[in-house]
Amino acid sequence: MTLTKEQISELKKQLHSQISKMPENERKEAEAQIENLSDEAIESMLEQQKGSQKQIFREIISGNIPSKKVDENPSAIAVLEIKPISKGHTIIIPKEKMTNIDKIPTEIAILIDKVSKNIVEKLKAKNIKVAPELKFGEVIINLIPIYDKELSLESERSNPSEEELESLEKELKKEKKQEIKQEEPVKEKEPIKKFPKRIP
């Protein structure tokens, strides 16, 4: 398998993100090692990972890994990110594995738009940052709610509890209440009384 320069660059980014929480001296050493890795070494690492790890997003799609699903359509599902960048951070996972980050099918784009509007409405986000990402060998789309400051995939992540995620899932799946207007009963007009003409 020969990787493109873009794919190798993306894999290096993922490696950098994985070591971001390490102590500074260890992190700097690890960063130097990553930068010195040859293309062949990165390809070899990727092959080893493929052989040893399950494809996590396929497992979520099949239901073998539980998730907090907030929406879906025939082409993709939308689940809450368990380590969100901001409240309501959702990932769109294509039901058929995608590897081309530049081509988002129409059906998936429709779900992105629908879920984004729901997050803005329910959680009062200012807007949604749509960030496609190549992760574990396939494309997912991050929907990152923006509240007060600009965010990116490199922004700090939080670790909400299971209860917090469940509460958020319920909030996003809650049906919008429709106000039922009660029609006032139509009053019947009283017949106009006719009086006989007076003869002077």
N, C-alpha and C positions, 0 to 999 in steps of 0.2 A: 504494500500500500504506500503510495507516494502522496504526501500532504502538500497542499499549496502553502505559499508564504503566509497568506492570511490565516489559514488554519493553524499553522505553527505559532504565529503571533498570538492567536486567540488562546491556544493551549498554554502558552507562557503566562498570559494574563491570569488564567485560571489558577496556575501554580502560585503566582504572586498573591492572589486573593486568599489562597489556602494558608499561606504563612503570615498573613497580615497581623495575626494576634500573638505571634511569637515575641519573646523578649527582644529588644532592639539589637543587641549584639549578635544573637543567633539569627535574627531575621536578615540582617545585612549579609551575613555569611551565606545564608540560603539563597538570597537574591543573586549574589555573585555566581553561585553554582548554577542557578537557573539560566542566567544570561550566557554562561559558558557551555551550556548543553548544545551538542550538535543536533542538526535536524534528524539524523539517524537515531540518536539517543532518545529524542522526544517521541519519534515513531515507535520505537521499541517499548517505551513506557506505556504508550497508548495501547499497544497490542496486549501488554501484560494486564493492564486495567480491564480491558474488554474480556479477557479470559477469566479474570478473578471476580469481577463485580457484576451484580445483576443490573439490568437496565432499569433504573429506578422509575423513569417516567412511564415505561411500558407496564411496570408493576402497578403504578397508580391507575393507569387506564383500565387495566384488567380487574382492579379492585383488590389485588393481593396486598397492597400497601394502603392503609386507610388514609383518607384525606378529607379536608373540609371543602366540599364541592359547593360552589355558589351558583353555577349555571353550566349549561352545556348545549350543544346542538349536534347535528349528525357528524360534523367534522372535527370538533374539539371539545375539551372540557375546561372549565375555569375553577381553579382551586386556590385557597388561601396559602400564601407562602408562610412556612412555619418559622422562618427567621426573616421577618419583614424589614424593609428599609423604612417604611412608614405605615401607619394604621390603614389596613385595607389592601396592602400590597398583595396582588393576585397574579398567578401565573396561568397563562393559556397553554395547554398541552395539546398538540394535534393528535388525533386518534390514530392517524397513519404517520409513522415516523418520518420527520422532515430533516434534511441535512443542508438545504439551500436557504441561507439566512436572508437572501435578497428577494425571495418570491413567497409572498404570503397569499394563499388562496382566498378567493372572495368570501366563502362561507366562514372562514376563520376571522377575516376582517370584520364581518358582520357581528360575530360574537364579541370581538374586541370592543367595537363601538357600543354594543348593548351593555356590556359589563362596566365599561368606563362611565357611561351615563348614569348607571345605577349607583356606582361608588360616589360620584359627584353629588347626586341627589340625596342619598342616605347618610353619607358621612360628611357632607358639606366641604368636600375638597375643592380647591380653586380650579385645578385641572388635573389631568392624568398624563404622566410621562410614559409613552409606549417604548419599551426597550427590548427588541429581539436579542436573544443570546444563544450561543452555541454551547451547550452544556451536556456532559456525558455523551458526546457524540451525536446529539440531535438538537434541533431548534425548539426553543420555548419562547414565549413572549411575556415579558414582565409588564404589568400595569402598576406603576408606582404613583400613588396619590400625592399631589403636591399641596401642602397647606400654607406654609409661610416662607419656606426657602427652597431653592432649587436643589434637586437630588439626582444621583446617578447610581449605577450598579456598584460603584466603588464606595458609596456612602455607608456609614456605620449601620449595622443591623441590630435589632432587638430580639429578645427571647420571651415572647408572651407565653403565659400559661395555657394549658389545655382549656381551662374554663374561659379565658379571654378569647381564645380562637373560636370556641363554640358559640359564645355570645355574639361575636362579630359575624359568624356564619348565619345565625338566626336573623340578625339585623339586615344583612344583605339579601336574604331570601324572603324576607317579609313582603307580603303583597301590599301594594299601595292601596290605602283605603279610599274608596270612592264615596264622595259625599252624596247622599241621597236627599234630593230636595223634595220636601213634602208639598204636594200641590194643595193649595187652599181650595176648599169646595166652592164651586161656582154658585153664587147666589142667584136664585131665579128672580127675574124681574117681576115685580107685582104688576098685575094688569092695571092699566090706567082707567080709572073710573070715569065713565061718561055720564054727565048730568043732563037731564032734559033742558032744552032751551027755554029760557023764561020769556014769556010773552008779556010785554009791558001793558 
